[in-house]
Amino acid sequence: MKISVIGCGYLGAVHAASMAELGHEVIGIDVDPAKVGALSEGRAPFFEPGLPEILVAGVQSGRLRFSTDIADAAGAAVHFVAVGTPQRAGSYAADLRFVDAAIDGLLPHLADGDLVAGKSTVPVGTAARIAERIAGSGTGAMLAWNPEFLREGFAVKDTITPDRLVYGLPPESEAAERARELLDEVYATALAAGTPLVTTDYATAELVKVSANAFLATKISFINAMAEIAEVTGADVTQLADAIGFDARIGRRFLGAGAGFGGGCLPKDIRAFTARAEELGRGESVAFLKEVDAINLRRRQRVVDLAVEALDGQPYGKRVAVLGLAFKPFSDDIRDSPALDVAVRLKGLGAEVVATDPEAIANSRRIHPQLDYVEDVSDALEGADLVVLVTEWNEYRHMDPAFAGARVKRKVVIDGRNCLDAVGWRADGWEYHGLGRP
């Protein structure tokens, strides 16, 4: 099946390579010549486990090509729109310029029976508006909304073997049937494996993604709110999470208290959801998301406050080893990263910050060159007055406290992800500080 993918950022590049891996003929379109050049050579412009292998395989097989000319998308049966929807400057609302530009570029190259499939995360109501534009173009093309549910670090797996598929289909029965047939052909492998499928209307499909992210963000901020209570009562939030996590109605996942969430999805998606609800006159329905956001941002400052306390209130000139820069492990994504934010705030207080991360140093250095970066964790630890762990990479969470203790000046650690063995580190003579832990 011939497929085009408009927008080859994180979502689009992964989707294009994965579709080629499934045997489709794919053309990826992006306005950035450098990105297109790298992808055409089989080089991933960002870190994502498993992507380099399928990217190289797709390019070498001839099933996967990339271009800056949207005219090259002509002839595809399905056109996936996978461009970004960042937060609008000076507002909580989503910036839809790139989505609209993608549709504008596609319209002259659509043919009767073609399917435009939106994957970008958009405010509810966007699909209906785009569908009207496509219908008014006279091309005979259709629109479906097919939200993505990728987890950074597991995006290839989540695309090739998704945990569910959602089709937001046109209201007209004939168009809906044709759109479903095309998407079923795209996802034939996953459907044959028994992947659950939800077919619905545009609005529901749009709400599925933002609702999922809002729920996850709420769950994370809930346990972080409990951590704030635990810190003033002497309770242990990790044991609390274990106890309530045994309740099947609640579950233990996403109940890890720490420095909070970040990345390119959860923060901007819950803000855009709030903005859209207010536009619809239902802002009160999701007003709690503003507090979810506020709790999340407070946790970054809490890590900084703990660091200052651990340095006896005198961070100036003290050497602080910051372990982690990406917003989560198995990623080089620093968008709205709590880890990088903590490092920058400590630097602003006069600390001598030495930061390290297995994958995110280059991205961090471009945005914050004022920090000192080292590749090796040993170099980061050398002579440190304080160690602050803020991204739970396996090499940090499983680090031997004796290994770290032999290199630092003072054996003091702040576990910003509550992922270290507090008993083991304390037994080795470390002063251990967790979040919401006594």
C-alpha positions in Angstrom: 0.0 0.0 0.0 1.3 3.5 -0.8 1.3 5.8 2.2 2.6 9.4 2.7 3.5 10.8 6.1 3.4 14.6 6.3 5.8 15.8 9.0 8.8 13.7 9.9 9.5 14.8 13.5 9.4 12.4 16.3 5.9 11.0 15.5 6.2 11.1 11.8 9.6 9.6 11.4 8.7 6.7 13.7 5.4 6.2 11.9 6.9 6.3 8.4 9.7 3.8 9.3 7.3 1.5 11.1 4.9 1.5 8.2 7.7 0.6 5.8 8.7 -2.2 8.3 5.2 -3.6 7.9 5.7 -3.8 4.1 4.1 -0.6 2.9 5.6 1.8 0.4 6.1 5.1 2.3 7.1 8.6 1.4 7.9 10.9 4.3 7.5 14.7 3.7 9.1 17.4 5.8 10.0 21.1 5.2 13.4 20.7 6.9 16.1 19.7 4.3 18.6 18.7 6.9 16.1 16.3 8.6 15.1 14.9 5.2 18.8 14.4 4.3 19.5 12.5 7.5 16.5 10.3 7.2 17.2 9.6 3.5 20.6 8.3 4.6 19.0 6.1 7.3 20.1 8.3 10.2 17.6 9.1 12.9 17.7 12.8 13.9 16.9 11.8 17.5 17.4 8.9 19.9 14.7 6.2 19.9 15.5 2.6 20.6 14.8 0.4 17.6 14.3 3.2 15.1 17.8 3.2 13.5 17.4 -0.4 12.5 14.0 -0.2 10.8 15.0 3.2 9.3 18.0 1.7 7.6 16.1 -1.4 6.6 13.3 0.7 5.0 15.6 3.0 3.1 17.8 0.1 1.8 14.7 -1.9 0.7 13.4 1.1 -1.3 10.1 1.0 0.6 10.9 4.2 2.5 11.8 7.5 1.0 11.8 11.1 2.2 11.3 14.4 0.4 10.8 18.1 1.0 8.4 18.3 -1.9 4.8 17.6 -0.9 4.0 16.9 -4.5 5.8 13.6 -4.0 2.9 12.5 -1.7 0.6 12.3 -4.8 -0.6 8.8 -5.6 -0.6 7.6 -2.0 -3.9 6.1 -0.9 -3.5 7.2 2.7 -1.9 10.5 3.8 -1.0 10.6 7.5 -0.7 14.1 9.0 1.9 13.9 11.8 3.0 17.5 12.3 3.6 19.1 15.7 1.0 21.1 17.7 3.1 23.0 20.1 1.8 25.4 22.8 0.9 28.7 21.3 3.2 31.6 22.5 1.6 33.5 25.3 -1.3 31.1 25.6 -2.2 27.6 26.8 -3.9 26.8 23.5 -2.4 24.6 20.8 -0.8 26.2 17.8 -2.4 24.6 14.7 -0.4 26.4 12.1 1.5 23.3 11.1 -1.6 21.2 10.8 -3.3 23.8 8.6 -0.2 24.2 6.5 0.0 20.5 6.0 -3.6 20.3 4.8 -3.1 23.4 2.5 -0.1 21.6 1.0 -1.9 18.3 0.5 -5.1 19.6 -1.1 -3.7 20.1 -4.6 -2.3 16.5 -4.6 -5.3 14.6 -3.4 -7.3 12.3 -5.6 -10.8 10.9 -5.5 -11.0 8.2 -2.7 -7.8 9.3 -1.0 -7.8 9.3 2.8 -6.2 11.9 4.9 -5.6 10.4 8.4 -4.8 12.9 11.2 -2.4 11.7 13.8 -1.4 15.0 15.4 -2.9 15.8 18.8 -5.4 18.5 18.2 -8.2 20.3 20.1 -11.6 18.7 19.8 -13.4 20.2 16.8 -10.3 20.4 14.6 -11.1 17.3 12.6 -14.6 18.5 11.7 -13.2 21.8 10.5 -10.5 20.1 8.4 -13.1 17.7 7.0 -15.2 20.6 5.7 -12.1 22.0 4.0 -11.4 18.7 2.3 -15.0 18.3 1.2 -15.0 21.8 -0.2 -11.9 21.2 -2.2 -13.8 19.0 -4.7 -11.0 16.3 -4.7 -13.3 13.5 -3.4 -10.9 12.8 -0.6 -12.0 11.9 2.9 -10.7 12.5 6.5 -10.3 10.1 9.4 -8.7 10.9 12.8 -6.3 8.2 14.0 -4.7 9.3 17.2 -1.3 8.0 18.3 -0.4 6.6 21.7 3.4 6.4 21.5 5.6 6.2 24.6 9.0 7.7 24.0 11.5 5.0 24.4 9.0 2.4 23.2 7.6 4.2 20.1 8.6 1.6 17.5 6.9 -1.2 19.5 3.8 1.0 20.1 3.5 1.7 16.4 4.0 -1.9 15.1 2.2 -3.7 17.9 -0.1 -1.0 19.4 -2.2 -1.7 22.5 -5.3 -0.3 20.7 -6.3 1.4 17.5 -8.8 4.3 17.3 -10.5 5.4 14.0 -12.5 8.6 14.0 -14.6 8.1 10.9 -16.6 10.5 8.6 -20.3 10.8 9.5 -21.4 9.6 6.0 -21.8 5.9 6.0 -20.2 5.3 2.6 -17.2 7.4 3.3 -16.9 5.9 6.8 -16.8 2.4 5.3 -14.2 3.3 2.7 -12.0 5.1 5.3 -12.2 2.0 7.6 -11.3 -0.3 4.8 -8.2 1.8 4.0 -7.1 2.0 7.7 -7.7 -1.7 8.1 -5.4 -2.4 5.3 -2.7 -0.1 6.8 -3.0 -1.9 10.2 -3.7 -5.4 8.9 -0.8 -6.9 10.8 -1.9 -5.5 14.2 -5.6 -6.3 13.6 -4.7 -9.9 12.7 -2.9 -10.1 16.0 -6.1 -9.2 17.8 -5.4 -5.5 18.6 -8.5 -3.9 20.0 -10.2 -1.4 17.6 -12.5 1.4 18.5 -14.4 3.0 15.6 -16.0 6.3 16.5 -16.7 9.9 15.4 -14.1 12.7 15.0 -14.7 14.4 18.3 -14.4 11.2 20.4 -11.2 10.2 18.5 -9.7 13.6 19.3 -10.7 13.4 22.9 -9.2 9.9 23.4 -5.6 11.1 23.2 -6.0 14.3 25.3 -8.2 12.4 27.9 -5.6 9.7 28.2 -2.8 12.2 28.8 -4.9 14.2 31.2 -5.6 11.1 33.2 -2.0 10.0 33.3 -0.9 13.5 34.3 -3.5 13.6 37.0 -2.4 10.3 38.4 1.2 11.4 38.5 0.3 14.7 40.2 -1.9 12.9 42.7 0.9 10.9 44.1 3.2 13.9 44.1 0.5 15.8 46.1 0.6 12.9 48.5 4.3 13.2 48.6 3.9 16.9 49.7 1.6 15.6 52.6 4.1 12.8 53.4 6.9 15.3 53.7 5.2 17.2 56.6 3.9 14.1 58.4 6.8 11.7 58.2 4.9 9.2 56.0 6.6 7.3 53.2 5.0 8.0 49.8 6.6 4.9 48.2 5.0 2.6 50.7 1.7 4.5 50.3 1.8 4.0 46.6 2.5 0.3 47.0 -0.4 0.0 49.4 -3.0 1.8 47.3 -1.6 0.3 44.1 -2.7 -3.2 45.1 -6.3 -1.9 44.7 -7.2 -3.1 41.2 -9.3 0.0 40.7 -6.2 2.2 41.1 -3.1 0.1 40.1 0.6 0.9 40.8 1.7 2.3 37.5 2.3 6.0 37.3 2.2 6.3 41.0 5.9 7.1 41.3 6.4 10.3 43.2 9.3 12.4 42.1 10.3 15.5 40.1 7.2 15.3 37.9 6.4 14.8 34.3 7.7 16.6 31.2 8.3 16.0 27.5 6.5 17.3 24.5 3.1 15.8 25.2 1.7 15.7 28.7 2.4 19.4 29.8 1.3 21.1 26.6 -1.6 18.6 26.0 -3.3 19.3 29.4 -2.8 23.0 28.9 -4.3 22.9 25.4 -7.2 20.7 26.7 -7.9 23.4 29.4 -7.8 26.2 26.9 -10.2 24.3 24.5 -12.6 23.5 27.3 -12.8 27.2 28.2 -13.4 28.1 24.5 -16.3 25.6 24.6 -17.7 27.2 27.7 -16.9 24.2 29.9 -13.7 25.4 31.5 -14.9 24.3 34.9 -15.0 20.7 33.8 -11.3 20.4 33.5 -10.3 23.3 35.9 -8.5 20.7 38.1 -5.9 20.2 35.3 -4.5 23.6 36.2 -3.8 22.3 39.7 -2.3 19.1 38.2 0.0 21.3 36.2 0.9 23.5 39.3 1.6 20.4 41.4 3.9 19.1 38.7 5.9 22.3 38.5 6.2 22.6 42.3 8.0 19.3 42.4 10.9 20.7 40.4 11.4 23.5 42.9 11.1 20.9 45.7 14.2 19.1 44.3 16.0 22.4 44.2 15.0 23.3 47.7 16.2 19.9 49.0 19.5 20.5 47.2 19.9 23.9 48.9 19.1 22.4 52.3 21.6 19.6 51.7 24.2 22.2 51.0 23.5 23.9 54.3 21.8 26.8 52.5 24.9 27.7 50.6 24.8 26.4 47.1 27.2 29.1 45.7 30.4 27.6 44.5 29.4 24.0 45.5 29.9 21.2 43.0 26.7 19.5 42.2 26.5 16.4 40.0 23.2 16.2 38.1 22.5 12.7 36.8 20.0 13.0 33.9 18.9 15.7 31.5 16.2 14.0 29.3 12.7 14.2 30.6 12.6 10.4 30.8 15.0 7.5 30.3 15.5 5.9 26.8 15.1 9.3 25.2 17.1 12.3 24.3 14.1 14.6 24.5 14.6 17.7 26.7 11.3 19.4 26.0 9.9 20.7 29.3 12.4 18.4 31.1 12.2 18.5 34.9 15.8 17.2 35.0 17.2 20.0 32.8 15.1 22.6 34.6 16.5 21.5 38.0 20.1 21.7 36.6 19.5 25.2 35.3 17.9 26.4 38.5 20.8 25.2 40.6 23.2 26.9 38.2 21.3 30.1 38.7 21.8 29.8 42.4 25.5 29.8 41.9 26.2 26.1 42.1 28.9 24.6 40.0 26.7 22.2 38.1 28.2 19.2 36.3 25.5 17.4 34.3 25.5 14.1 32.5 23.1 11.9 30.5 23.6 8.9 28.2 21.8 10.6 25.3 20.6 14.2 25.9 23.9 16.1 26.4 24.0 17.5 22.8 20.4 18.7 22.9 20.9 20.2 26.4 24.1 22.0 25.4 22.4 23.7 22.5 19.7 25.2 24.7 21.8 25.7 27.9 25.5 26.1 27.1 26.1 27.7 30.5 26.1 24.2 32.2 29.2 22.0 32.3 28.5 18.6 30.6 30.5 15.4 30.9 29.9 12.1 29.1 31.1 9.8 31.9 29.2 9.5 35.2 32.5 9.1 37.0 33.6 12.5 35.8 30.3 14.0 37.0 30.7 12.5 40.5 34.3 13.5 40.9 34.6 15.9 43.8 30.9 16.5 44.1 29.5 18.1 47.2 26.0 16.8 46.2 24.6 14.3 43.8 21.1 14.9 42.3 19.5 12.1 40.3 16.7 13.4 38.2 16.3 11.0 35.2 16.0 7.3 36.2 18.3 5.8 33.6 19.2 2.2 34.5 22.9 3.1 34.9 22.0 5.6 37.6 19.3 3.7 39.5 21.5 0.6 39.7 24.7 2.5 40.4 26.8 1.0 43.2 26.8 3.5 46.2 30.4 2.4 46.9 31.4 3.3 43.4 29.9 6.7 43.7 31.1 7.2 47.3 34.8 6.7 46.2 34.5 9.7 43.8 32.5 12.4 45.6 33.6 14.9 48.2 30.5 14.5 50.3 28.3 11.4 50.4 24.9 13.3 50.0 22.4 12.3 47.4 18.9 13.6 46.4 16.9 10.9 44.7 14.6 13.0 42.5 12.9 9.8 41.2 12.7 7.7 44.3 14.4 5.0 42.3 17.5 4.2 44.5 17.7 1.6 47.2 17.6 4.0 50.2 18.5 1.3 52.7 21.6 0.3 50.6 22.8 3.8 50.1 22.4 4.8 53.7 24.2 1.6 54.8 27.1 2.7 52.7 27.3 6.0 54.6 25.3 8.2 52.3 22.9 10.9 53.5 19.9 10.0 51.4 17.0 12.4 50.5 14.0 11.2 48.6 10.8 13.0 47.7 8.0 12.2 50.2 10.2 9.8 52.0 11.3 10.1 55.6 
